[in-house]
Amino acid sequence: MERILVSACLMGRRVRFDGGAKTSSDERLAAWLREGRLVPFCPEVEGGLGIPRPAAEIEGGAGGAAVLSGAARVLAADGSDVTAAFVSGARAALEAARACGARLAVLKEGSPSCGALTIYDGTFSGRRTAGQGVTTALLERAGIRVFTEDRVDDAAAYLRALEP
């Protein structure tokens, strides 16, 4: 059975920066959970950040690949540099995906870790820009396809293509 890495906050776990969850009501995710396919994971918590924690954004909205290459940092709203925790969490997510054989992930859009299409622009003003989070960039670099919680149908089509 193909396993799927999923943002823990989408599964109702209260791991977000504000101590909340972003529980998905998607029936397909619920079915996958019942089937035992889902591997819930929060890279920010696994990287060592607490709950709650200050909001964080990638400086300049540069994206996860820039963080992984050392060209950008992840900064918290209080000004602290949390880059190391984000990179560590991304590596832990990749290890978790590899350990269970996951070749796809469904992650929380907009997150500086998990965003697949957009991230916040680094100004803490609520504006988004095109880009990927740190974990998404690392997973995709390793050949693991990442889908947002709004694109579960696309993830399901990819899953069908992977399974005989």
C-alpha positions as YAML, in Angstrom:
chain: A
units: angstrom
residues:
- id: 1
  name: MET
  ca: [0.00, 0.00, 0.00]
- id: 2
  name: GLU
  ca: [1.34, 3.42, -0.98]
- id: 3
  name: ARG
  ca: [1.86, 5.71, 2.03]
- id: 4
  name: ILE
  ca: [1.27, 9.46, 1.97]
- id: 5
  name: LEU
  ca: [3.06, 12.04, 4.11]
- id: 6
  name: VAL
  ca: [0.51, 14.61, 5.34]
- id: 7
  name: SER
  ca: [0.74, 17.82, 7.34]
- id: 8
  name: ALA
  ca: [-0.21, 16.93, 10.91]
- id: 9
  name: CYS
  ca: [-2.27, 20.12, 11.25]
- id: 10
  name: LEU
  ca: [-4.54, 18.90, 8.43]
- id: 11
  name: MET
  ca: [-5.29, 15.82, 10.55]
- id: 12
  name: GLY
  ca: [-6.46, 17.93, 13.48]
- id: 13
  name: ARG
  ca: [-3.23, 17.97, 15.44]
- id: 14
  name: ARG
  ca: [-2.70, 21.28, 17.23]
- id: 15
  name: VAL
  ca: [0.84, 21.88, 15.99]
- id: 16
  name: ARG
  ca: [0.55, 25.20, 14.15]
- id: 17
  name: PHE
  ca: [2.47, 28.27, 15.26]
- id: 18
  name: ASP
  ca: [-0.64, 29.60, 17.04]
- id: 19
  name: GLY
  ca: [-1.31, 26.29, 18.78]
- id: 20
  name: GLY
  ca: [-4.20, 25.48, 16.47]
- id: 21
  name: ALA
  ca: [-4.94, 22.99, 13.74]
- id: 22
  name: LYS
  ca: [-6.23, 23.39, 10.18]
- id: 23
  name: THR
  ca: [-8.28, 20.20, 10.13]
- id: 24
  name: SER
  ca: [-9.23, 19.16, 6.64]
- id: 25
  name: SER
  ca: [-12.78, 18.06, 5.92]
- id: 26
  name: ASP
  ca: [-11.73, 16.34, 2.70]
- id: 27
  name: GLU
  ca: [-13.39, 12.91, 2.57]
- id: 28
  name: ARG
  ca: [-10.57, 11.41, 0.53]
- id: 29
  name: LEU
  ca: [-8.04, 12.31, 3.24]
- id: 30
  name: ALA
  ca: [-10.38, 10.80, 5.82]
- id: 31
  name: ALA
  ca: [-10.64, 7.60, 3.75]
- id: 32
  name: TRP
  ca: [-6.85, 7.42, 3.39]
- id: 33
  name: LEU
  ca: [-6.52, 7.86, 7.14]
- id: 34
  name: ARG
  ca: [-8.93, 4.96, 7.76]
- id: 35
  name: GLU
  ca: [-6.93, 2.85, 5.28]
- id: 36
  name: GLY
  ca: [-3.74, 3.55, 7.21]
- id: 37
  name: ARG
  ca: [-2.09, 5.34, 4.27]
- id: 38
  name: LEU
  ca: [-1.42, 8.66, 5.98]
- id: 39
  name: VAL
  ca: [1.74, 9.52, 7.89]
- id: 40
  name: PRO
  ca: [1.01, 12.77, 9.78]
- id: 41
  name: PHE
  ca: [4.08, 14.95, 10.24]
- id: 42
  name: CYS
  ca: [4.87, 18.51, 11.33]
- id: 43
  name: PRO
  ca: [8.35, 19.54, 10.18]
- id: 44
  name: GLU
  ca: [8.40, 22.66, 12.36]
- id: 45
  name: VAL
  ca: [7.74, 20.72, 15.56]
- id: 46
  name: GLU
  ca: [10.10, 17.92, 14.49]
- id: 47
  name: GLY
  ca: [12.72, 20.59, 13.78]
- id: 48
  name: GLY
  ca: [12.56, 21.65, 17.42]
- id: 49
  name: LEU
  ca: [10.13, 24.58, 17.43]
- id: 50
  name: GLY
  ca: [7.59, 24.82, 20.23]
- id: 51
  name: ILE
  ca: [3.83, 25.17, 20.28]
- id: 52
  name: PRO
  ca: [2.84, 27.95, 20.21]
- id: 53
  name: ARG
  ca: [5.70, 29.80, 18.54]
- id: 54
  name: PRO
  ca: [6.10, 33.10, 16.73]
- id: 55
  name: ALA
  ca: [4.92, 33.10, 13.12]
- id: 56
  name: ALA
  ca: [7.77, 32.64, 10.65]
- id: 57
  name: GLU
  ca: [8.31, 33.60, 7.01]
- id: 58
  name: ILE
  ca: [11.09, 33.17, 4.48]
- id: 59
  name: GLU
  ca: [12.88, 36.48, 4.07]
- id: 60
  name: GLY
  ca: [12.04, 38.22, 0.84]
- id: 61
  name: GLY
  ca: [9.59, 35.43, -0.04]
- id: 62
  name: ALA
  ca: [12.63, 33.77, -1.63]
- id: 63
  name: GLY
  ca: [11.29, 30.23, -1.20]
- id: 64
  name: GLY
  ca: [12.47, 26.97, 0.27]
- id: 65
  name: ALA
  ca: [15.12, 26.22, -2.34]
- id: 66
  name: ALA
  ca: [16.86, 29.49, -1.46]
- id: 67
  name: VAL
  ca: [16.79, 28.53, 2.22]
- id: 68
  name: LEU
  ca: [18.21, 25.08, 1.48]
- id: 69
  name: SER
  ca: [21.06, 26.61, -0.55]
- id: 70
  name: GLY
  ca: [21.86, 29.15, 2.16]
- id: 71
  name: ALA
  ca: [20.72, 32.15, 0.09]
- id: 72
  name: ALA
  ca: [17.78, 33.03, 2.38]
- id: 73
  name: ARG
  ca: [16.78, 32.63, 6.00]
- id: 74
  name: VAL
  ca: [13.54, 31.83, 7.81]
- id: 75
  name: LEU
  ca: [12.81, 34.57, 10.30]
- id: 76
  name: ALA
  ca: [10.26, 34.61, 13.11]
- id: 77
  name: ALA
  ca: [8.03, 37.61, 13.68]
- id: 78
  name: ASP
  ca: [10.13, 38.46, 16.75]
- id: 79
  name: GLY
  ca: [13.21, 38.74, 14.51]
- id: 80
  name: SER
  ca: [14.86, 35.48, 15.54]
- id: 81
  name: ASP
  ca: [16.50, 33.31, 12.91]
- id: 82
  name: VAL
  ca: [14.75, 29.90, 12.85]
- id: 83
  name: THR
  ca: [16.37, 28.67, 9.65]
- id: 84
  name: ALA
  ca: [18.16, 25.75, 11.31]
- id: 85
  name: ALA
  ca: [14.91, 24.41, 12.79]
- id: 86
  name: PHE
  ca: [13.15, 24.63, 9.42]
- id: 87
  name: VAL
  ca: [15.97, 22.85, 7.60]
- id: 88
  name: SER
  ca: [16.19, 20.20, 10.32]
- id: 89
  name: GLY
  ca: [12.43, 19.65, 10.14]
- id: 90
  name: ALA
  ca: [12.56, 19.36, 6.35]
- id: 91
  name: ARG
  ca: [15.27, 16.73, 6.63]
- id: 92
  name: ALA
  ca: [13.23, 14.85, 9.23]
- id: 93
  name: ALA
  ca: [10.19, 14.95, 6.91]
- id: 94
  name: LEU
  ca: [12.28, 13.51, 4.08]
- id: 95
  name: GLU
  ca: [13.57, 10.76, 6.39]
- id: 96
  name: ALA
  ca: [9.99, 9.95, 7.49]
- id: 97
  name: ALA
  ca: [8.82, 9.79, 3.87]
- id: 98
  name: ARG
  ca: [11.69, 7.52, 2.90]
- id: 99
  name: ALA
  ca: [11.19, 5.31, 5.96]
- id: 100
  name: CYS
  ca: [7.59, 4.56, 5.01]
- id: 101
  name: GLY
  ca: [8.17, 4.58, 1.25]
- id: 102
  name: ALA
  ca: [5.96, 7.62, 0.58]
- id: 103
  name: ARG
  ca: [6.27, 9.01, -2.93]
- id: 104
  name: LEU
  ca: [3.72, 11.77, -2.43]
- id: 105
  name: ALA
  ca: [2.66, 14.22, 0.23]
- id: 106
  name: VAL
  ca: [-0.34, 16.43, 0.97]
- id: 107
  name: LEU
  ca: [0.88, 19.51, 2.79]
- id: 108
  name: LYS
  ca: [-0.57, 22.77, 4.16]
- id: 109
  name: GLU
  ca: [-0.52, 25.55, 1.59]
- id: 110
  name: GLY
  ca: [1.06, 28.88, 2.54]
- id: 111
  name: SER
  ca: [3.29, 27.48, 5.26]
- id: 112
  name: PRO
  ca: [7.00, 28.42, 5.23]
- id: 113
  name: SER
  ca: [7.63, 24.67, 5.61]
- id: 114
  name: CYS
  ca: [4.84, 23.04, 3.64]
- id: 115
  name: GLY
  ca: [3.61, 25.58, 1.08]
- id: 116
  name: ALA
  ca: [3.64, 24.04, -2.40]
- id: 117
  name: LEU
  ca: [2.35, 26.90, -4.55]
- id: 118
  name: THR
  ca: [2.48, 29.98, -2.33]
- id: 119
  name: ILE
  ca: [4.24, 31.23, 0.78]
- id: 120
  name: TYR
  ca: [4.03, 34.49, 2.67]
- id: 121
  name: ASP
  ca: [6.30, 37.21, 1.28]
- id: 122
  name: GLY
  ca: [8.51, 37.69, 4.34]
- id: 123
  name: THR
  ca: [7.03, 41.03, 5.43]
- id: 124
  name: PHE
  ca: [4.53, 39.63, 7.98]
- id: 125
  name: SER
  ca: [1.85, 41.69, 6.24]
- id: 126
  name: GLY
  ca: [-0.33, 38.77, 5.17]
- id: 127
  name: ARG
  ca: [0.69, 38.99, 1.50]
- id: 128
  name: ARG
  ca: [1.48, 35.79, -0.36]
- id: 129
  name: THR
  ca: [3.82, 35.19, -3.24]
- id: 130
  name: ALA
  ca: [4.46, 32.23, -5.52]
- id: 131
  name: GLY
  ca: [6.91, 29.82, -3.95]
- id: 132
  name: GLN
  ca: [7.52, 26.67, -1.97]
- id: 133
  name: GLY
  ca: [8.25, 26.10, 1.68]
- id: 134
  name: VAL
  ca: [11.47, 24.51, 2.89]
- id: 135
  name: THR
  ca: [10.06, 21.01, 3.38]
- id: 136
  name: THR
  ca: [8.25, 21.01, 0.05]
- id: 137
  name: ALA
  ca: [11.40, 22.10, -1.77]
- id: 138
  name: LEU
  ca: [13.44, 19.31, -0.17]
- id: 139
  name: LEU
  ca: [10.79, 16.63, -0.77]
- id: 140
  name: GLU
  ca: [10.35, 17.59, -4.41]
- id: 141
  name: ARG
  ca: [14.13, 17.71, -4.90]
- id: 142
  name: ALA
  ca: [14.14, 14.09, -3.68]
- id: 143
  name: GLY
  ca: [11.40, 13.10, -6.16]
- id: 144
  name: ILE
  ca: [8.46, 13.13, -3.74]
- id: 145
  name: ARG
  ca: [5.47, 14.92, -5.28]
- id: 146
  name: VAL
  ca: [3.78, 17.47, -3.04]
- id: 147
  name: PHE
  ca: [0.13, 18.49, -3.32]
- id: 148
  name: THR
  ca: [-1.81, 21.09, -1.35]
- id: 149
  name: GLU
  ca: [-4.89, 20.34, 0.73]
- id: 150
  name: ASP
  ca: [-6.91, 21.96, -2.06]
- id: 151
  name: ARG
  ca: [-5.53, 19.56, -4.66]
- id: 152
  name: VAL
  ca: [-6.34, 16.20, -3.10]
- id: 153
  name: ASP
  ca: [-8.02, 15.11, -6.37]
- id: 154
  name: ASP
  ca: [-4.69, 15.62, -8.14]
- id: 155
  name: ALA
  ca: [-2.95, 13.66, -5.38]
- id: 156
  name: ALA
  ca: [-5.48, 10.85, -5.82]
- id: 157
  name: ALA
  ca: [-4.84, 10.74, -9.57]
- id: 158
  name: TYR
  ca: [-1.09, 10.58, -8.93]
- id: 159
  name: LEU
  ca: [-1.65, 7.82, -6.36]
- id: 160
  name: ARG
  ca: [-3.65, 5.78, -8.90]
- id: 161
  name: ALA
  ca: [-0.75, 6.15, -11.37]
- id: 162
  name: LEU
  ca: [1.71, 4.83, -8.77]
- id: 163
  name: GLU
  ca: [-0.32, 1.79, -7.77]
- id: 164
  name: PRO
  ca: [-0.77, -1.18, -10.12]
...
